[in-house]
Amino acid sequence: MTFAARILTLYPEMFPGPLGTSLAGRALAEGKWSCSPIQIRDFAADKHKSVDDTPAGGGAGMVMRADVLAAAVDHAIAAQPTAPILAMTPRGKPLTQARIRHLASGPGVTILCGRFEGIDERLFDARPQIEQVSIGDFILSGGEVAALVLLDACIRLLPGVMGAPLSGDDESFEAGLLEYPHYTRPAEWEGRTIPEVLRSGDHAKIAAWRQRTAEDDTRLRRPDLWERHIGARVQPASDARRKNKD
Ligand code: SAH
């Protein structure tokens, strides 16, 4: 099955962009995913093809019009009714690996990319199926790069895209922890050696070291993740499942 990405944007030429190379590019050429950028401006009804206007209440910048975006979104829904629709916005719910995994297992995704100051809020009231998502607590100049981030994270999980089928399972966040650190040859570099245990060949010891290091690093670097991980462990399974969905 092809994972179909539809991207509503004022800059369709930005796609597939970097996703046309490397793993994602090969997967695109092999038909494992498809990339259909859609020009939002094509849905503007007036003769100037305007997609934005000045903010109600005053202030700097421009706001994307709800009527134009709704027409674009409705077109995308008609083309692919079962795909979730995500709007990229720093006001949205932070993206997680769990959400990415779920998206990657579905038919594809429709992504709405904002520009300027953002999107007229009435679009989200009128089309409640639009999920507002953020890729982090910082401001980009437009949603296109955020869409590329989201798509990259999904595409690498599609069947047959990553070399070794298990190489995704251990990654940071998959088990609610950061991943353990990595080392490779040379065995000594600038006087620094690789942790002895990794050269021991003792798989049980190596697994234990990796688990302990993942826990220590998560506790030190990401206390927020650690708290959630501990919370999920001490709760009954059903509670933990509910909490993870929040
Ligand atoms: N004025 C807005 C920011 C607009 S940035 C605010 O303060 O909330 C312009 C566009 O870039 C947004 O509409 C959104 O599509 C995209 N964008 C910026 N930062 C983003 C982020 N962290 N995550 C997802 N999209 C983002």
Residues whose N, C-alpha, C, O or C-beta is under 5 A from the ligand:
A	BS01	SAH	M88 T89 P90 R91 C113 G114 R115 F116 E117 G118 V133 S134 I135 G136 F138 I139 L140 S141 G142 G143 A146
